[in-house]
Amino acid sequence: MNQPPPKTMYASGASRAIELLGDAWVLRLLRTSFRGSRRFSEFMRTLQVSRAVLSDRLERMVNDQLLVKVCEPGGHPEYRLSDRGLALWGALVAMWQWETRWGTGTSDDAAPADRPRGQLVHLGCGAAIDPVYACAHCRLPVSPFETRAQGAWQIGTPQPTPQDGATRKRFRQSDSDTRTTLPTLMRVYGDRWNAAIMAAALQGQRTFSEFEEATGIWPTPLTARLEELQALGMLRAKAYAGSRQEYRMTRASIATYPITLELLQWGDEWLWEKRPPMQVVHAPCGQVLAAKWYCPSCREPLDRGTIRFV
């Protein structure tokens, strides 16, 4: 029996990003697109995905303006990253860094499409780098322990409210997709509910009731996702007040902060027409945070055109 959709969602750039990207196939298609694949047959061959699933996700990504379908006369249609899709390069760098540091996706049984590339090269100075995620104002590295939310993390009129059939279908697909063979990061951020729980945990939520209120996820799927995140080593349960439990973040999950922050910044820029209701303040300098990737070798800021995975 299908679970009902969540009762509410975050009203933030992160929530809107999760709504579009919180699907393992969407994330895998994005990464494969950044690696140069454009045609239907290339995606099928690289990802070993069924025609029906691939058609569904490509159509969805075109509708969500992540891809542009280009049909040249006499040629096969191509699916090219849109400006909105290309702007996700920073989130994919954050995912690559987490995977390389924590070793997931690199095992022998991981599919080639799910293995991170070996190196990231800064074309500006030619160095192979482990990029630094830092505040653009003070250049200090960004830590979740030195940032605070300013404004409404959750407001009275949630956006979006998943009442329509298409959105309900998305949540059912997220719940039923086979994730057990995927690397850890795809099981976390390739699932809307897991990603929403991680975002809430980074905001300081710890108890079941706090996660339920913050994410709007119904009790049964929330219980299942909390168990899954524990099994993946992203959360650990700690008893308090008798039989009650708190769910604490592990070192591995704290290290995902740049991913969530990149999704927040991307969502704020591309999915809000007006000023978003929440901002993140960097405590060391007191400025509204604008986090960027920097080269640790030459200390220059990175952008999509100055990096290359090899």
Buried (B, 14 or more C-beta within 10 A) or exposed (E): EEBEBBBBBBBBBBBBBBBBBBBBBBBBBBBBBBEEBBEBEBBBEBBEBEEEBBEBBBEBBBEBBBBBEEEEEEEEEBBEBBEBBEBBBBBBBBBBBBBBEBEBBBEEEBBEBBBBBEBBBBEBEEBEBEBBBBBBBEEBBBBBEBBBBEBEBBBEEBBEBBEEEEBBBBBEBBBEBEBEEBBBBBBBBBBBBBBBBBBBBBBEBBBBEBBBBBBBBBEEBBEBBBEBBBEBBBBBEEEEEEEEBBBEBBEBBBBBBBBBBBBBBBBBEBBBEEEBBBBBBBBBBEEEBEBBBBBEBEEEBBEEEBBEBE
